Amino acid sequence: MTNGEKRERPLYLDMDPDEALERFMQTDPAELKRRLDNKKPPPKRGPGAAKKAKPSG
């Protein structure tokens, strides 16, 4: 069924679901937007990076 591909591990939170929901509800949307706006983008790859062979594994 997976065609030989490995599956991702399931998401696991090391806390009670009620606590996770409570913490989620305390999130300030304005703060989240500020943090996302200030987040640095990933570094750009050079022009030769796409031509290099990808490691097998």
C-alpha positions as CSV (number, residue, x, y, z in Angstrom):
1,M,0.0,0.0,0.0
2,T,2.9,2.4,0.6
3,N,4.7,1.4,-2.6
4,G,7.9,0.8,-0.6
5,E,8.0,4.4,0.7
6,K,8.4,5.0,4.4
7,R,5.6,6.8,6.2
8,E,6.0,9.9,8.3
9,R,5.8,9.3,12.1
10,P,2.5,10.4,13.6
11,L,2.3,13.7,15.3
12,Y,2.7,13.3,19.1
13,L,2.2,16.0,21.7
14,D,3.6,15.3,25.1
15,M,0.7,17.0,26.9
16,D,-2.9,16.5,27.7
17,P,-5.3,17.4,24.9
18,D,-7.2,19.7,27.2
19,E,-4.0,21.5,28.1
20,A,-3.0,21.8,24.4
21,L,-6.4,23.3,23.6
22,E,-6.2,25.7,26.5
23,R,-2.8,26.9,25.4
24,F,-4.0,27.2,21.8
25,M,-6.9,29.4,22.9
26,Q,-4.5,31.8,24.7
27,T,-2.6,32.5,21.5
28,D,-2.8,36.2,20.5
29,P,-3.3,36.4,16.7
30,A,-1.6,39.8,16.5
31,E,1.5,38.3,18.2
32,L,1.5,35.4,15.8
33,K,1.4,37.7,12.8
34,R,4.2,39.8,14.2
35,R,6.4,36.7,14.7
36,L,5.7,35.4,11.2
37,D,6.4,38.8,9.6
38,N,9.8,39.0,11.4
39,K,10.8,35.4,10.5
40,K,13.8,35.2,8.3
41,P,13.3,33.4,5.0
42,P,15.5,30.3,4.3
43,P,18.8,31.1,2.6
44,K,18.8,31.2,-1.2
45,R,20.5,28.4,-3.1
46,G,23.2,29.2,-5.5
47,P,22.7,28.7,-9.3
48,G,24.7,25.5,-9.3
49,A,22.8,23.9,-6.4
50,A,20.0,22.6,-8.6
51,K,22.5,20.9,-11.0
52,K,24.3,18.9,-8.3
53,A,23.4,15.3,-7.8
54,K,21.1,14.6,-5.0
55,P,22.4,12.1,-2.4
56,S,20.7,8.8,-2.4
57,G,19.4,7.5,0.8
